[in-house]
């Protein structure tokens, strides 16, 4: 077995030189790897498979089992520290309380109702992560969530419809229906053409066990079987960020209680997610902000200069690597996920909105 692994270790050594941005490759320690028994060696390589097959990956690894972050801690702690920019002894604490203790109302900045969105990733503690799930695991997850969604019907804010991508499922979508929901950003795109997800095993058995639950107004959406067991989203056009945060927190509590299995958590890394980039809160909070003067000429460089020191990321209207709106609208979101609380993420977004709007108005008055 060890002789068979030698070429892989040699390949990783070459990739360390050729791909310095691949975090998993850079954090691979041959001495630590050599100290593991053959089973744990294979387990580590399974986690690194996507980054080895696709050396241009940034993170380069996904967890396969809920306890990978603990069992393979010498590797993962280094990779997590490098990506998140934290000390490898840091400890994550969850807290949904907003530090300011107010509603985070953007009318304070003279803004009208805007599109607010918060999403989180969650995985159940009693199942493998999506990178290691069998076909039976995937269909069992979908069956479990069908029962949960039935229970959500009694809540007026969360009552909705479940649609499935699983062939033969009673709620299976037709191709045109699926394409319409993708175009409307309600359901996720097909995963079987993504080389990173294929190598990681996340796209395995596509499209079995995948589906989406959504309310009529699309203000509450749950993806089943994408990168994590669940991606849970709350969206509102409004002015008070805290209302969206509170609704999401309440929905998560209801789902966890109804599922008869706790969500996976780590004492040090918080919410367990398949990709280490989402550990901690597993949260992304964002707002669509119109900044025509800061984005004049179609460039977001000036926006990013202001946003970077605030810990904010700037994306296009359709997500990462997509163009900004023709009117200068951008997607603004705090970058931090780990060693920051849920309340702090939304507060950081609120404070960033204020500073970006101030800079936009200064430029407009020049």
Phi, psi and omega in degrees: 000313181295324176297323179293331183277342182305315178299327180291317178297321178294321178298317180297321178299319178292320181293331177303324180277317186280337184226075183294343181272353180279104188297316182300316180297316182293333182266000178287125181248110182302326181292315177297316180301317180293338181279348183274151172287171187298325180295316180287329175300314179295323179297318178294316180295326176298319179293330183267358190305317182296319181287335177281322178286332183232079187299343179281003177299149174275302179286311174079007179205153174225145171287148178253324180239154185304324183264013178302322182295333178270314183295322181252036187304318181304327176280307188293323180299322178293314181294319180295316179300318182293317182289312188275350179069036181239166175291142184288000174255007183295153183234126182274140176234133179265136178200117182271004180286133176280122185305321181289340180073017179239189186271357181055060185271119184284354173296342175302330180264011180075024183262148174278185175299131180233169181280112180251138183215133173229132178228153175224155171257141178218147177227146179277143186290339187260012179232153170298158174288167188299337179286347182232010183285143171274172176301319180295320177301317184294316180289328177293322177298315180297320178297317179301314184289333177300320179292322178296315182296328176299321182287334179290343184297337182280351179260115185303325182283339187245355182293131183201206186232140174254132175236145187241151172260355183291124179303131178085355179292143180304331181255024184296136177283147168281164179301313178299321179296317179297313181298325178293318179292326175296313180299328180273004179062033178267321182238160184281157180288163177303138185262348189279005176246003181267112185296330180290314180290327177295310180298322182289341185093355183294327181274004183302146177063019180304136003257021184298139176078008181254146179186186184209137175247135181208149174280165185302322182269006179062024179278343178222123185225140174233119173271135179247124172082020174276228182294323173248167177308315181225140164241119189244127188230139170239132182224136177213148167265112185192194183240345186251107183297325185295331178297321179291318178300314182295320180295318179296316181300316179297317180297319179298318179297319179295315181297315182296318178295323185282340186275350180060025174206135179287156171289150182286131179223152176243141180300326183260327188255006177070221180300129179276121177238157182297316178266131180300341181294338184257003180302160178100258177273334188065019193249143166229121177248133184214162177218146174268118187238131181270115183229067187296326181283320179291337181251018181306133182087002177085005181262143177255012184301316181293324178296316181294326178298321179283320187288323187303311180295341179272359182075026182253145174255148181241129179231170172283177185295332182261011182109193183299141177065025175243158183288156174286167179295152180299336180267008179089017178278132180234161176262121183247132183207139172297140182278328187291142176234325189252142181060037171214145182274164178300318179296322180292325178300312182290324177294321179295321177298315180301312180295322179295321178302314181301317182288323178293319179294321178299316179294321178298317183287327176297316180294322181293331182272350180291000000 
